[in-house]
Amino acid sequence: MESVIIRTHNRSVDAMRPVNFERHFTMYAAGSVLVSFGNTKVLCTASEEDKTPPWLRDSGKGWVTAEYAMLPGSSKNRVSRDAAKGGRAQEISRLIGRSLRAVVDLEKIGPKQITVDCDVLQADGGTRTAAISGACIALYDTFQAMVEAGRIDQMPMSGMCAAVSVGMVNEDVLVDLDCSEDNNADVDMNLVMDGTGRFIEIQGSAEKEPFSHDSMESMLKMGADAIRTLIQRQREVLAIE
């Protein structure tokens, strides 16, 4: 007998929560996006600086990096500001940075650094995947502003990137897990892909029993399908053909 899955927003196992990208959310950042995956909300803002990390000095290349933090009121229990800078936040910051750099030609930026800050306003699962998906739009808007102002010659992004969580709950493969699903997941996985369907990063682990090769393939396929939809949504928001 097939199990009957009851999910938030009356969605199927392969359906994401309602997704929304609100561009130009803040006044000062050239690129700012409030991204929502259901009840998860992350503010992504991109800032341009005329500097590069020491290891890139005199190379002519620029750099893209990211910082991630959960704000104190983003979950049921207050997140201290010290904890917001801890190991988990650093690991996710690096993940976001790697994901963005995978779709950027750093030589086209010149000796500049773009920092994308991803601040979780409300957490209900999938904060890192929402952050990557929103940060990509904020970064694109920043580069577009730099091109229009003549600070760089051409758009350095080769395409978009997006991310989604997938997992197994009671032997069912689910995409875009909310907090209640994530807390009960037997397998937890995060996928990042570019607009050509190539993987940028795969993070996955069994929380209880090991999972099979077939289950792995099912999660990859369901996640890839969801990311393709996300990237199409990004392109629509940015009016990119």
DRENDO-1510 file (C-alpha; in Angstrom, 1 decimal, always signed):
<recs>
REC; n; res; u; v; w
REC; 1; MET; +0.0; +0.0; +0.0 .
REC; 2; GLU; +1.3; +3.4; -0.9 .
REC; 3; SER; +1.8; +5.8; +1.9 .
REC; 4; VAL; -0.3; +9.0; +2.0 .
REC; 5; ILE; +1.8; +12.1; +2.5 .
REC; 6; ILE; +0.2; +15.2; +3.9 .
REC; 7; ARG; +2.4; +18.1; +3.4 .
REC; 8; THR; +2.1; +21.9; +4.1 .
REC; 9; HIS; +0.4; +23.9; +1.3 .
REC; 10; ASN; -1.3; +20.7; +0.1 .
REC; 11; ARG; +1.7; +19.9; -2.1 .
REC; 12; SER; +2.8; +16.6; -3.7 .
REC; 13; VAL; +6.1; +14.9; -2.8 .
REC; 14; ASP; +7.9; +16.6; -5.8 .
REC; 15; ALA; +6.4; +20.1; -5.3 .
REC; 16; MET; +8.2; +23.0; -3.7 .
REC; 17; ARG; +6.6; +25.3; -1.2 .
REC; 18; PRO; +5.4; +28.7; -2.6 .
REC; 19; VAL; +8.5; +30.5; -3.9 .
REC; 20; ASN; +8.8; +34.3; -4.1 .
REC; 21; PHE; +11.7; +36.6; -5.0 .
REC; 22; GLU; +11.2; +40.3; -4.1 .
REC; 23; ARG; +13.9; +42.3; -5.7 .
REC; 24; HIS; +15.2; +45.7; -4.6 .
REC; 25; PHE; +14.0; +45.1; -1.1 .
REC; 26; THR; +16.4; +47.5; +0.5 .
REC; 27; MET; +17.4; +51.0; -0.4 .
REC; 28; TYR; +21.2; +51.1; -0.5 .
REC; 29; ALA; +22.4; +47.7; -1.8 .
REC; 30; ALA; +22.6; +47.5; -5.6 .
REC; 31; GLY; +21.3; +44.0; -5.3 .
REC; 32; SER; +18.8; +43.0; -2.6 .
REC; 33; VAL; +16.3; +40.2; -2.6 .
REC; 34; LEU; +13.8; +38.9; +0.0 .
REC; 35; VAL; +13.5; +35.2; -0.9 .
REC; 36; SER; +10.7; +33.1; +0.5 .
REC; 37; PHE; +10.4; +29.3; +0.4 .
REC; 38; GLY; +7.1; +28.9; +2.2 .
REC; 39; ASN; +7.6; +30.3; +5.7 .
REC; 40; THR; +11.4; +30.4; +5.3 .
REC; 41; LYS; +12.5; +34.0; +4.5 .
REC; 42; VAL; +16.0; +35.2; +3.8 .
REC; 43; LEU; +17.2; +38.7; +3.0 .
REC; 44; CYS; +20.1; +38.7; +0.5 .
REC; 45; THR; +22.0; +41.9; -0.1 .
REC; 46; ALA; +25.1; +42.3; -2.3 .
REC; 47; SER; +27.8; +44.9; -1.6 .
REC; 48; GLU; +30.6; +46.0; -3.9 .
REC; 49; GLU; +34.1; +46.9; -2.6 .
REC; 50; ASP; +37.3; +48.1; -4.3 .
REC; 51; LYS; +39.4; +45.4; -2.8 .
REC; 52; THR; +40.4; +41.8; -3.2 .
REC; 53; PRO; +41.6; +39.1; -0.8 .
REC; 54; PRO; +45.4; +39.1; -0.3 .
REC; 55; TRP; +45.9; +36.0; -2.4 .
REC; 56; LEU; +44.4; +37.7; -5.5 .
REC; 57; ARG; +46.4; +40.9; -5.1 .
REC; 58; ASP; +47.9; +42.0; -8.5 .
REC; 59; SER; +46.2; +39.1; -10.3 .
REC; 60; GLY; +43.5; +41.3; -12.0 .
REC; 61; LYS; +40.8; +39.0; -10.7 .
REC; 62; GLY; +37.9; +39.8; -8.5 .
REC; 63; TRP; +36.2; +37.8; -5.8 .
REC; 64; VAL; +32.7; +36.8; -4.7 .
REC; 65; THR; +32.1; +35.8; -1.2 .
REC; 66; ALA; +29.1; +35.4; +1.2 .
REC; 67; GLU; +28.2; +35.6; +4.8 .
REC; 68; TYR; +25.2; +33.8; +6.3 .
REC; 69; ALA; +23.5; +34.3; +9.6 .
REC; 70; MET; +20.3; +33.5; +11.4 .
REC; 71; LEU; +19.0; +36.6; +13.1 .
REC; 72; PRO; +18.0; +36.4; +16.8 .
REC; 73; GLY; +14.2; +36.2; +16.2 .
REC; 74; SER; +14.4; +33.8; +13.2 .
REC; 75; SER; +13.4; +30.7; +15.1 .
REC; 76; LYS; +11.2; +29.7; +18.1 .
REC; 77; ASN; +14.2; +30.0; +20.4 .
REC; 78; ARG; +16.3; +33.1; +20.2 .
REC; 79; VAL; +19.5; +32.7; +18.2 .
REC; 80; SER; +22.3; +34.5; +20.0 .
REC; 81; ARG; +24.4; +36.8; +17.9 .
REC; 82; ASP; +27.5; +34.8; +18.9 .
REC; 83; ALA; +25.9; +31.5; +17.7 .
REC; 84; ALA; +25.0; +33.2; +14.5 .
REC; 85; LYS; +28.7; +33.5; +13.7 .
REC; 86; GLY; +29.5; +29.9; +14.7 .
REC; 87; GLY; +30.7; +26.9; +12.8 .
REC; 88; ARG; +27.4; +26.1; +11.0 .
REC; 89; ALA; +27.1; +29.7; +9.8 .
REC; 90; GLN; +30.6; +29.6; +8.5 .
REC; 91; GLU; +30.1; +26.3; +6.7 .
REC; 92; ILE; +26.9; +27.7; +5.0 .
REC; 93; SER; +28.7; +31.0; +4.2 .
REC; 94; ARG; +31.4; +29.0; +2.3 .
REC; 95; LEU; +28.7; +26.9; +0.5 .
REC; 96; ILE; +26.9; +30.0; -0.7 .
REC; 97; GLY; +30.2; +31.6; -1.9 .
REC; 98; ARG; +31.3; +28.5; -3.8 .
REC; 99; SER; +27.9; +28.2; -5.4 .
REC; 100; LEU; +28.0; +31.8; -6.7 .
REC; 101; ARG; +31.6; +31.7; -7.9 .
REC; 102; ALA; +30.7; +28.6; -10.0 .
REC; 103; VAL; +28.7; +30.9; -12.3 .
REC; 104; VAL; +31.0; +34.0; -12.3 .
REC; 105; ASP; +34.0; +34.8; -14.4 .
REC; 106; LEU; +36.2; +36.4; -11.8 .
REC; 107; GLU; +38.5; +38.0; -14.4 .
REC; 108; LYS; +35.6; +40.1; -15.7 .
REC; 109; ILE; +35.1; +41.7; -12.3 .
REC; 110; GLY; +38.5; +43.3; -12.0 .
REC; 111; PRO; +40.1; +44.0; -8.6 .
REC; 112; LYS; +36.8; +44.2; -6.8 .
REC; 113; GLN; +35.0; +42.1; -4.2 .
REC; 114; ILE; +31.3; +41.4; -4.0 .
REC; 115; THR; +30.0; +40.2; -0.6 .
REC; 116; VAL; +26.5; +38.8; -0.5 .
REC; 117; ASP; +25.0; +38.8; +3.0 .
REC; 118; CYS; +22.3; +36.3; +3.6 .
REC; 119; ASP; +20.3; +37.0; +6.8 .
REC; 120; VAL; +17.7; +34.5; +7.8 .
REC; 121; LEU; +14.6; +36.5; +9.0 .
REC; 122; GLN; +12.4; +33.4; +9.5 .
REC; 123; ALA; +13.5; +29.8; +9.5 .
REC; 124; ASP; +11.3; +26.8; +8.6 .
REC; 125; GLY; +13.7; +24.5; +6.9 .
REC; 126; GLY; +15.8; +25.0; +3.7 .
REC; 127; THR; +17.5; +28.3; +4.8 .
REC; 128; ARG; +20.7; +27.6; +2.9 .
REC; 129; THR; +19.0; +26.6; -0.3 .
REC; 130; ALA; +16.7; +29.6; -0.2 .
REC; 131; ALA; +19.8; +31.8; +0.5 .
REC; 132; ILE; +21.7; +30.5; -2.5 .
REC; 133; SER; +18.7; +30.9; -4.8 .
REC; 134; GLY; +18.1; +34.5; -3.6 .
REC; 135; ALA; +21.8; +35.4; -3.5 .
REC; 136; CYS; +22.1; +34.6; -7.2 .
REC; 137; ILE; +19.5; +37.2; -8.1 .
REC; 138; ALA; +21.0; +39.8; -5.8 .
REC; 139; LEU; +24.4; +39.2; -7.4 .
REC; 140; TYR; +23.0; +39.5; -10.9 .
REC; 141; ASP; +21.4; +42.8; -10.1 .
REC; 142; THR; +24.6; +44.1; -8.6 .
REC; 143; PHE; +26.6; +43.2; -11.6 .
REC; 144; GLN; +24.0; +44.7; -13.9 .
REC; 145; ALA; +24.2; +48.0; -11.9 .
REC; 146; MET; +28.0; +47.8; -12.2 .
REC; 147; VAL; +27.8; +47.4; -16.0 .
REC; 148; GLU; +25.3; +50.2; -16.4 .
REC; 149; ALA; +27.6; +52.5; -14.3 .
REC; 150; GLY; +30.6; +51.6; -16.4 .
REC; 151; ARG; +32.5; +50.0; -13.4 .
REC; 152; ILE; +32.8; +46.7; -15.3 .
REC; 153; ASP; +32.7; +46.2; -19.1 .
REC; 154; GLN; +30.3; +43.2; -19.3 .
REC; 155; MET; +28.1; +40.9; -17.2 .
REC; 156; PRO; +30.5; +38.4; -15.6 .
REC; 157; MET; +27.8; +35.8; -14.8 .
REC; 158; SER; +27.7; +32.8; -17.1 .
REC; 159; GLY; +24.2; +31.9; -15.9 .
REC; 160; MET; +22.2; +31.3; -12.8 .
REC; 161; CYS; +22.5; +28.8; -9.9 .
REC; 162; ALA; +19.9; +27.6; -7.4 .
REC; 163; ALA; +19.5; +25.1; -4.7 .
REC; 164; VAL; +16.9; +22.8; -3.0 .
REC; 165; SER; +16.7; +20.3; -0.2 .
REC; 166; VAL; +15.6; +16.8; -0.8 .
REC; 167; GLY; +15.2; +13.9; +1.6 .
REC; 168; MET; +13.5; +10.7; +2.7 .
REC; 169; VAL; +10.8; +10.6; +5.3 .
REC; 170; ASN; +9.3; +7.2; +6.1 .
REC; 171; GLU; +10.8; +5.9; +2.9 .
REC; 172; ASP; +9.2; +8.6; +0.8 .
REC; 173; VAL; +11.4; +11.0; -1.3 .
REC; 174; LEU; +10.4; +14.6; -0.7 .
REC; 175; VAL; +11.6; +17.9; -2.2 .
REC; 176; ASP; +12.0; +21.2; -0.3 .
REC; 177; LEU; +11.6; +19.9; +3.2 .
REC; 178; ASP; +10.1; +22.2; +5.8 .
REC; 179; CYS; +11.3; +22.1; +9.4 .
REC; 180; SER; +8.8; +19.4; +10.6 .
REC; 181; GLU; +9.8; +17.2; +7.7 .
REC; 182; ASP; +13.5; +17.8; +8.1 .
REC; 183; ASN; +13.3; +16.9; +11.8 .
REC; 184; ASN; +11.9; +13.5; +10.9 .
REC; 185; ALA; +14.0; +12.8; +7.8 .
REC; 186; ASP; +15.9; +9.5; +7.4 .
REC; 187; VAL; +18.1; +11.1; +4.7 .
REC; 188; ASP; +18.9; +14.8; +4.4 .
REC; 189; MET; +20.4; +16.2; +1.2 .
REC; 190; ASN; +21.0; +19.6; -0.3 .
REC; 191; LEU; +21.7; +20.1; -4.1 .
REC; 192; VAL; +23.1; +23.1; -5.9 .
REC; 193; MET; +23.0; +23.3; -9.7 .
REC; 194; ASP; +23.6; +25.7; -12.5 .
REC; 195; GLY; +21.3; +26.6; -15.4 .
REC; 196; THR; +22.8; +24.0; -17.7 .
REC; 197; GLY; +21.8; +21.2; -15.3 .
REC; 198; ARG; +25.3; +20.6; -13.9 .
REC; 199; PHE; +25.8; +20.0; -10.2 .
REC; 200; ILE; +27.8; +22.5; -8.2 .
REC; 201; GLU; +27.5; +20.8; -4.9 .
REC; 202; ILE; +25.8; +17.7; -3.3 .
REC; 203; GLN; +25.5; +17.5; +0.4 .
REC; 204; GLY; +23.8; +14.4; +1.7 .
REC; 205; SER; +23.8; +12.0; +4.7 .
REC; 206; ALA; +21.8; +9.3; +6.3 .
REC; 207; GLU; +20.4; +10.3; +9.6 .
REC; 208; LYS; +19.5; +6.7; +10.5 .
REC; 209; GLU; +19.7; +3.8; +8.2 .
REC; 210; PRO; +22.0; +3.9; +5.1 .
REC; 211; PHE; +20.1; +4.6; +1.8 .
REC; 212; SER; +20.3; +2.7; -1.5 .
REC; 213; HIS; +21.7; +3.7; -4.9 .
REC; 214; ASP; +18.1; +3.8; -6.2 .
REC; 215; SER; +17.0; +6.2; -3.5 .
REC; 216; MET; +20.0; +8.4; -4.3 .
REC; 217; GLU; +19.0; +8.5; -7.9 .
REC; 218; SER; +15.4; +9.3; -7.0 .
REC; 219; MET; +16.5; +12.2; -4.8 .
REC; 220; LEU; +18.9; +13.6; -7.4 .
REC; 221; LYS; +16.2; +13.5; -10.1 .
REC; 222; MET; +13.5; +15.1; -8.0 .
REC; 223; GLY; +15.9; +17.8; -6.8 .
REC; 224; ALA; +17.2; +18.5; -10.3 .
REC; 225; ASP; +13.6; +18.9; -11.6 .
REC; 226; ALA; +12.9; +21.4; -8.8 .
REC; 227; ILE; +16.1; +23.3; -9.4 .
REC; 228; ARG; +15.2; +23.6; -13.1 .
REC; 229; THR; +11.9; +25.2; -12.1 .
REC; 230; LEU; +13.7; +27.5; -9.7 .
REC; 231; ILE; +16.1; +28.7; -12.3 .
REC; 232; GLN; +13.3; +29.3; -14.7 .
REC; 233; ARG; +11.6; +31.4; -12.0 .
REC; 234; GLN; +14.8; +33.4; -11.4 .
REC; 235; ARG; +15.1; +34.2; -15.1 .
REC; 236; GLU; +11.4; +35.3; -15.2 .
REC; 237; VAL; +12.0; +37.6; -12.3 .
REC; 238; LEU; +15.1; +39.1; -13.9 .
REC; 239; ALA; +13.4; +39.1; -17.4 .
REC; 240; ILE; +16.3; +37.1; -18.9 .
REC; 241; GLU; +15.5; +35.2; -22.0 .
</recs>
